[in-house]
Amino acid sequence: MRVIALTGGIGSGKSLAAEYFADLGALVIDADQLARAAIERGSSGFDEVVSIFGDSILKNGDIDRRALGELIFRNPELKNKLESIIHPWIRKEFEEAVASLKADEVLVYEIPLLFETQAQDRFDVVITIEAPMESRISRLRAKGLHISEIESRIAVQATREQRESVADFLIENDGNEDDLLRKVENIWDELADADVKK
């Protein structure tokens, strides 16, 4: 059983790397997806968020994540309030997933805010994926984010140096998708070799 953190700045290619790890046999969990589930309509998190932020963040009865994002990235106090609702629920889901792992299974947890939450000690291995800033920006523009949104989100995330300081492996995502796949496979093989030598 091995629990791996996959981190990296916004737009670095974490999700694609996570897909490759899943293809290789890992169980992959995305912290962002858990965060979305924590405040889905019908959840207690949804009610708490609406009571704090008001109806202006609703769109067709659901929380408009873009509107919510714009609020919290401008206001650290509101960001802390949102995290106090979401993080305990995410932690519980993560701990349940780890507890259910079988002896030979590998869990890859895609966690953008690893350094910010100082969560590295909860993992056997930490991998950070980094990419040139222009590549990150172009990926995020393709997803429909405006430059101002991109800049504000990058500004509140840890720096590359901070992420690298807690990482066991660095994936430099500066090529094409095949290059990234090879780098993921290399790490997977290295981890498997380390298990064999134990």
Secondary structure, DSSP 8 states (H G I E B T S, - for coil): -EEEEEE--TTSSHHHHHHHHHHTT-EEEEHHHHHHHHTSTTSHHHHHHHHHH-GGGEETTEE-HHHHHHHHHH-HHHHHHHHHHHHHHHHHHHHHHHHT--TT-EEEEE-TTHHHHT-GGG-SEEEEEE--HHHHHHHHHHTT--HHHHHHHHHHS--HHHHHHT-SEEEE--S-HHHHHHHHHHHHHHHHHHHHH-
